[in-house]
Amino acid sequence: MTQHSQLTAVQNSEFKVIGLVGIPATDAARHTFRDLCNALDSAGFSVIAEDRAYRQCLALQLPQHMRVGTLPEIGAQADLAIVIGGDGNMLGAARELSLHDIGVIGVNRGSLGFLTDLTPDQAIEQLSEVLAGKYHTEMRFLLDTEITGENQQSLRGNAMNEVVLHSDKVAHMIEFEVFVDQHFVFSQRSDGLIIATPTGSTAYALSAGGSIVHPALAAINIIPMFPHTLSSRPFVVSAESTISLRVAPDNEPLQISCDGHNSLKVAPGGVIHVRRQHEHLRLIHPHSYNYFNVLRSKLSWGSRLF
């Protein structure tokens, strides 16, 4: 990693309090966490380490006066959160940090890195430019999910990538109806349904045949999962829409998964409402960031011919 001396000093930055977030499960990720802690501390920034990350890096030489806090505390107190890890770490952090007015940037210590822009070997140099004000901001919206029904308590969750209705059994058909803004769209027998943001259009939704949606578009992607009809196709609706799913009363209990992690049970006859979350994630990118460069690199698209 680049030397600490290249990091922008705190007096030259609009970001004064920096949160370090993630679950550094590998030695490489832990060393990245340590180097960032020491570099930011040496430059005069106030650093708050997420408690889980701090515990995993206790064996390393960290600043003795470093503050430690939970993810909600970092969201409430920090000006910028640096997420160390892969897209999974970023998704987990984003669901909480989106509820706070805080910038978020990621150091890629995972495999794909659609959402984590900084490379480990250049993280200090790239971060120094961001701290000096050489960055641009992108507002990404999330989905808010509410489950209601006569036979269950109301449940809520949010998702950066996608909300998925599915059974807890493999290759198990379920029955449900889909409404958009209270207008009936179709009934379906399938393995489930994916409701994805533009951010999530390059994740699970892409593997299920959904379209890639540019993150600047205010749109929601709806993708049936292995439908029992050849006429069923993915479609896109306005992000202002409310998508409602009504589960058949004779279905076995189903599940709603938010970003593949947070699972909520859906009782037979339950109703799921999915809409755009009011708060956005303020994603920070280095000036060199280009969305189409990311797609070309991560999806192995062809380079220019001439």
C-alpha positions as CSV (number, residue, x, y, z in Angstrom):
1,M,0.0,0.0,0.0
2,T,1.1,3.6,-0.7
3,Q,3.0,5.4,2.1
4,H,1.1,7.3,4.7
5,S,2.8,10.6,3.8
6,Q,0.8,10.9,0.6
7,L,-2.6,11.1,2.4
8,T,-4.3,14.5,2.4
9,A,-4.1,16.3,5.7
10,V,-7.3,16.8,7.7
11,Q,-7.2,20.6,7.4
12,N,-7.5,20.3,3.6
13,S,-10.5,18.0,3.6
14,E,-14.3,18.5,4.1
15,F,-14.3,15.1,5.7
16,K,-13.1,15.3,9.3
17,V,-14.5,12.1,10.9
18,I,-13.9,8.9,9.0
19,G,-15.6,5.6,9.8
20,L,-13.8,2.3,8.8
21,V,-16.4,-0.5,8.2
22,G,-16.3,-4.1,7.2
23,I,-15.6,-7.6,8.3
24,P,-11.9,-8.1,7.3
25,A,-11.9,-11.9,7.3
26,T,-8.5,-12.4,5.5
27,D,-5.0,-11.3,6.4
28,A,-4.9,-9.0,3.3
29,A,-8.1,-7.3,4.4
30,R,-6.9,-6.9,8.0
31,H,-3.7,-5.3,6.8
32,T,-5.6,-2.9,4.6
33,F,-7.7,-2.0,7.6
34,R,-4.6,-1.4,9.7
35,D,-2.8,0.7,7.1
36,L,-5.9,2.9,6.6
37,C,-6.3,3.3,10.3
38,N,-2.7,4.4,10.7
39,A,-2.6,6.6,7.6
40,L,-5.8,8.5,8.6
41,D,-4.7,8.9,12.2
42,S,-1.3,10.2,11.1
43,A,-3.0,12.8,8.8
44,G,-5.0,14.1,11.8
45,F,-8.4,12.6,11.0
46,S,-10.7,11.4,13.7
47,V,-11.2,7.7,13.0
48,I,-14.1,5.5,14.2
49,A,-13.6,1.7,13.6
50,E,-16.7,-0.5,13.4
51,D,-16.6,-2.8,16.5
52,R,-16.6,-6.0,14.5
53,A,-13.7,-5.0,12.3
54,Y,-11.8,-3.7,15.3
55,R,-12.1,-7.0,17.1
56,Q,-10.8,-8.9,14.1
57,C,-7.7,-6.6,13.9
58,L,-6.8,-6.4,17.6
59,A,-3.6,-8.4,17.0
60,L,-2.3,-5.7,14.6
61,Q,-0.7,-2.4,15.6
62,L,-3.6,0.1,15.6
63,P,-3.7,3.6,17.0
64,Q,-4.2,3.4,20.8
65,H,-6.7,6.3,21.0
66,M,-8.9,5.0,18.2
67,R,-12.6,5.2,18.8
68,V,-14.8,2.2,18.3
69,G,-18.5,2.2,17.4
70,T,-21.4,0.3,15.9
71,L,-22.4,0.8,12.3
72,P,-25.4,3.0,13.3
73,E,-23.0,5.1,15.5
74,I,-20.6,5.5,12.6
75,G,-23.6,6.6,10.4
76,A,-24.6,9.2,12.9
77,Q,-21.1,10.6,13.7
78,A,-18.9,10.2,10.7
79,D,-18.6,12.4,7.5
80,L,-17.3,9.5,5.4
81,A,-17.4,5.7,5.7
82,I,-14.8,3.5,4.1
83,V,-16.0,0.0,3.6
84,I,-13.2,-2.6,3.3
85,G,-14.3,-5.9,1.6
86,G,-16.3,-7.0,-1.3
87,D,-19.7,-6.1,-2.6
88,G,-21.3,-8.1,0.2
89,N,-19.7,-6.0,2.8
90,M,-20.8,-2.9,0.9
91,L,-24.4,-4.1,0.7
92,G,-24.6,-4.9,4.4
93,A,-23.2,-1.5,5.3
94,A,-25.3,0.4,2.7
95,R,-28.6,-0.9,4.2
96,E,-27.8,1.0,7.5
97,L,-25.6,3.9,6.2
98,S,-28.3,4.9,3.7
99,L,-30.4,6.0,6.6
100,H,-27.8,8.6,7.5
101,D,-26.4,11.6,5.7
102,I,-22.9,10.2,5.1
103,G,-20.7,9.6,2.1
104,V,-19.6,6.0,1.5
105,I,-16.7,4.6,-0.5
106,G,-15.3,1.1,-0.7
107,V,-11.9,-0.6,-0.9
108,N,-12.2,-3.8,-2.9
109,R,-11.1,-6.9,-1.0
110,G,-13.6,-9.2,-2.7
111,S,-14.0,-10.8,-6.1
112,L,-16.1,-8.6,-8.3
113,G,-16.1,-5.1,-6.8
114,F,-19.0,-3.5,-8.7
115,L,-19.5,-1.1,-5.7
116,T,-16.0,-0.9,-4.2
117,D,-13.8,1.5,-6.3
118,L,-10.5,1.8,-4.5
119,T,-7.9,-0.9,-5.2
120,P,-5.9,-2.2,-2.2
121,D,-2.5,-1.4,-3.7
122,Q,-3.5,2.2,-4.5
123,A,-6.1,2.9,-1.8
124,I,-4.1,5.6,0.0
125,E,-3.3,7.5,-3.2
126,Q,-6.9,7.3,-4.5
127,L,-8.4,8.1,-1.1
128,S,-6.1,11.1,-0.8
129,E,-7.7,12.6,-3.9
130,V,-11.1,12.0,-2.6
131,L,-10.3,13.6,0.8
132,A,-8.9,16.6,-1.1
133,G,-12.3,17.1,-2.8
134,K,-11.5,15.4,-6.1
135,Y,-14.5,13.0,-6.3
136,H,-18.0,12.9,-7.6
137,T,-21.2,11.8,-5.8
138,E,-23.8,9.3,-7.0
139,M,-27.1,8.9,-5.2
140,R,-28.3,5.2,-5.3
141,F,-31.7,4.3,-4.2
142,L,-32.7,1.3,-2.1
143,L,-35.9,-0.7,-1.8
144,D,-38.1,-0.6,1.3
145,T,-40.2,-3.8,1.9
146,E,-43.2,-4.3,4.2
147,I,-44.9,-7.6,4.8
148,T,-48.5,-7.6,6.1
149,G,-51.2,-10.1,6.6
150,E,-53.9,-11.4,8.9
151,N,-51.8,-14.3,10.0
152,Q,-48.6,-12.5,10.8
153,Q,-47.0,-9.5,12.4
154,S,-45.9,-6.7,10.1
155,L,-42.3,-7.0,9.1
156,R,-39.9,-4.5,7.3
157,G,-36.6,-4.7,5.6
158,N,-34.5,-2.7,3.0
159,A,-32.3,-3.8,0.1
160,M,-29.6,-2.1,-2.0
161,N,-29.7,-4.8,-4.7
162,E,-32.9,-6.8,-4.7
163,V,-35.9,-8.1,-2.9
164,V,-36.7,-11.7,-3.7
165,L,-39.8,-13.7,-3.0
166,H,-39.1,-17.4,-2.8
167,S,-39.7,-20.7,-1.1
168,D,-37.2,-22.2,1.4
169,K,-37.3,-25.4,-0.7
170,V,-35.2,-26.0,-3.9
171,A,-37.1,-25.9,-7.2
172,H,-40.4,-25.4,-5.5
173,M,-43.3,-23.7,-7.4
174,I,-45.2,-21.0,-5.6
175,E,-48.3,-19.0,-6.5
176,F,-48.8,-15.3,-6.2
177,E,-50.3,-12.2,-7.8
178,V,-48.4,-9.0,-8.8
179,F,-49.8,-5.5,-8.6
180,V,-48.2,-2.2,-9.6
181,D,-49.7,0.9,-7.9
182,Q,-52.8,-1.3,-7.0
183,H,-53.3,-2.3,-10.7
184,F,-53.4,-6.0,-11.2
185,V,-50.5,-7.1,-13.6
186,F,-50.5,-10.9,-13.6
187,S,-50.8,-14.1,-11.5
188,Q,-47.9,-16.5,-11.6
189,R,-46.7,-20.0,-10.8
190,S,-42.9,-19.9,-10.6
191,D,-40.0,-20.3,-8.3
192,G,-40.4,-16.7,-7.2
193,L,-39.9,-13.1,-8.2
194,I,-36.9,-10.7,-8.1
195,I,-37.5,-7.0,-7.7
196,A,-34.2,-5.2,-8.3
197,T,-32.8,-1.7,-8.2
198,P,-30.5,-0.4,-11.0
199,T,-27.6,-1.2,-8.6
200,G,-28.9,-4.8,-8.3
201,S,-29.4,-5.2,-12.1
202,T,-25.8,-6.4,-12.4
203,A,-26.2,-8.9,-9.5
204,Y,-28.7,-11.7,-9.0
205,A,-31.2,-10.1,-11.4
206,L,-28.6,-10.3,-14.2
207,S,-28.1,-14.1,-13.7
208,A,-31.9,-14.5,-13.9
209,G,-32.1,-12.8,-17.3
210,G,-32.9,-9.3,-16.2
211,S,-31.7,-6.2,-18.1
212,I,-28.8,-4.1,-17.0
213,V,-30.2,-0.7,-15.9
214,H,-28.0,2.3,-15.6
215,P,-27.9,3.6,-12.0
216,A,-28.9,7.1,-13.1
217,L,-32.4,5.7,-14.1
218,A,-35.2,5.9,-11.6
219,A,-36.5,2.4,-12.4
220,I,-37.3,-0.9,-10.8
221,N,-36.6,-4.2,-12.6
222,I,-39.1,-7.1,-12.1
223,I,-37.8,-10.5,-13.1
224,P,-39.8,-13.8,-12.8
225,M,-37.8,-16.8,-11.6
226,F,-38.4,-19.9,-13.7
227,P,-42.0,-19.1,-14.5
228,H,-44.4,-21.9,-15.6
229,T,-45.2,-20.1,-18.8
230,L,-43.2,-19.1,-21.9
231,S,-44.9,-15.7,-22.1
232,S,-43.6,-14.4,-18.8
233,R,-40.8,-11.8,-19.3
234,P,-38.9,-9.3,-17.1
235,F,-40.2,-5.8,-17.2
236,V,-39.3,-2.4,-15.8
237,V,-41.5,0.1,-13.9
238,S,-41.0,3.6,-12.6
239,A,-39.1,3.9,-9.2
240,E,-42.1,5.9,-8.0
241,S,-44.3,2.7,-8.2
242,T,-45.4,0.5,-5.4
243,I,-45.1,-3.2,-6.3
244,S,-47.4,-5.5,-4.3
245,L,-47.3,-9.3,-4.2
246,R,-50.2,-11.2,-2.8
247,V,-49.3,-14.8,-1.8
248,A,-51.9,-17.6,-2.4
249,P,-53.6,-18.5,0.9
250,D,-52.8,-22.2,0.4
251,N,-49.1,-21.7,-0.1
252,E,-46.6,-23.0,2.4
253,P,-44.8,-20.2,4.4
254,L,-42.5,-18.3,2.0
255,Q,-39.6,-15.9,2.5
256,I,-38.6,-12.5,1.4
257,S,-34.8,-12.0,1.1
258,C,-33.2,-8.6,1.1
259,D,-29.9,-8.6,-0.7
260,G,-29.7,-12.4,0.0
261,H,-29.0,-11.8,3.7
262,N,-31.9,-10.4,5.7
263,S,-34.8,-13.0,5.4
264,L,-38.4,-12.2,6.4
265,K,-41.1,-14.9,6.7
266,V,-44.3,-14.5,4.6
267,A,-47.3,-16.4,5.9
268,P,-49.9,-17.9,3.6
269,G,-52.1,-15.2,2.2
270,G,-49.6,-12.5,3.1
271,V,-49.1,-9.3,1.2
272,I,-45.6,-7.8,0.3
273,H,-45.3,-4.1,-0.6
274,V,-42.0,-3.0,-2.2
275,R,-41.3,0.7,-2.9
276,R,-38.3,3.0,-3.1
277,Q,-36.8,3.9,0.2
278,H,-37.0,7.6,1.0
279,E,-33.3,7.9,1.9
280,H,-30.6,7.3,-0.7
281,L,-27.1,6.0,-0.3
282,R,-24.5,8.8,-1.0
283,L,-21.9,6.8,-2.9
284,I,-18.5,8.5,-3.4
285,H,-16.4,7.8,-6.5
286,P,-12.9,8.9,-7.4
287,H,-12.7,11.2,-10.5
288,S,-11.4,8.3,-12.6
289,Y,-14.6,6.3,-12.0
290,N,-16.6,5.4,-15.2
291,Y,-19.6,3.1,-15.0
292,F,-19.1,1.6,-18.4
293,N,-15.4,0.8,-17.6
294,V,-16.6,-1.1,-14.6
295,L,-19.1,-3.1,-16.7
296,R,-16.6,-3.9,-19.3
297,S,-14.0,-5.0,-16.8
298,K,-16.3,-7.0,-14.5
299,L,-18.4,-8.7,-17.2
300,S,-15.4,-9.3,-19.5
301,W,-16.9,-7.3,-22.4
302,G,-14.7,-6.8,-25.5
303,S,-12.3,-3.9,-25.8
304,R,-12.4,-1.4,-28.6
305,L,-11.6,-2.7,-32.1
306,F,-10.4,0.6,-33.5
